Amino acid sequence: MVLSISFSATAQEDVKIKEKNPDSHRDNKGKLYAFWGWNRGWYSDSDIRFTGENYDFTLFNVSATDRQSKVRYETYFKPTRITIPQTNFRIGYFISDKYDISIGVDHMKYVMTSIQDVKINGFIHDGSAYNQDYTNDDFHIEKKFLRFEHTDGLNYINMEITRNDDLMDLLKWQLNPNKVQINTLLGFGAGALMPKSNVTLWNTTRYDEFHFAGYGFAGKIGLNFTFYKYFFLRAEYKGGFIDMPDIRTSSDPKDRAEQHFFFTEFVTVFGFVYPLF
């Protein structure tokens, strides 16, 4: 009788513990996920160096913004046009209950402010209106001198590793994990930059081609809301560094640019998760 009562009490205690602390990420290992969504980006000022056969100059502290598309069904959800906005695509796999690895593309857009005052250093020796030597001179950038964009886009192709923690466990909240799960996200990634740069210099025609231009790395934090085990919404805040030492600016391979800058990115996506085994 003593043994039976003891066993019964222990079993009831275990049930209560499981009810109070459901481990919603216990079976994440082996799951595959994918998501699609959109981003908003911000960039630090950067120095941009331009080199060619008869010029070599640097523009200092150049400002830039992202480019948001107007919210329309045709732009954001029509299959033939969904890559026009600033988008994010990722596919990942849980290597353990808390950690996943993934590969994806952050399709950001970088647009140099078309009219601004900066400093310039270097030379332009082509007989144009800008023909002279510059030594940290004040310079007014205007559209007829330079158009500089990565608008199709600033494509950051990267791999990430992310830690997933159950927020319900951390806060001691009780929710049915088969209906709603809320996870915190903490991750780090690195990858290559393949921009499609839209550039027009005063002495060249418009150039707009894909080209591997450099590398980047970033860290992120976020929240993931999973509904009925298979569907989720996610919000991430990402910050990192981009270095592009090899940007094409014209059809002539001698014409190049280089720059590096910091960026932040706010991402909202929706996706699905599915166990492979």
Secondary structure as GFF3:
##gff-version 3
##sequence-region A 1 277
A	DSSP	alpha_helix	2	20	.	.	.	ID=ss1
A	DSSP	beta_strand	31	43	.	.	.	ID=ss2
A	DSSP	beta_strand	46	52	.	.	.	ID=ss3
A	DSSP	beta_strand	55	62	.	.	.	ID=ss4
A	DSSP	beta_strand	64	65	.	.	.	ID=ss5
A	DSSP	alpha_helix	73	76	.	.	.	ID=ss6
A	DSSP	beta_strand	87	94	.	.	.	ID=ss7
A	DSSP	beta_strand	99	112	.	.	.	ID=ss8
A	DSSP	beta_strand	116	124	.	.	.	ID=ss9
A	DSSP	beta_strand	132	141	.	.	.	ID=ss10
A	DSSP	beta_strand	146	166	.	.	.	ID=ss11
A	DSSP	alpha_helix	167	171	.	.	.	ID=ss12
A	DSSP	beta_strand	180	193	.	.	.	ID=ss13
A	DSSP	beta_strand	196	201	.	.	.	ID=ss14
A	DSSP	beta_strand	207	210	.	.	.	ID=ss15
A	DSSP	beta_strand	214	227	.	.	.	ID=ss16
A	DSSP	beta_strand	231	248	.	.	.	ID=ss17
A	DSSP	beta_strand	256	275	.	.	.	ID=ss18
###
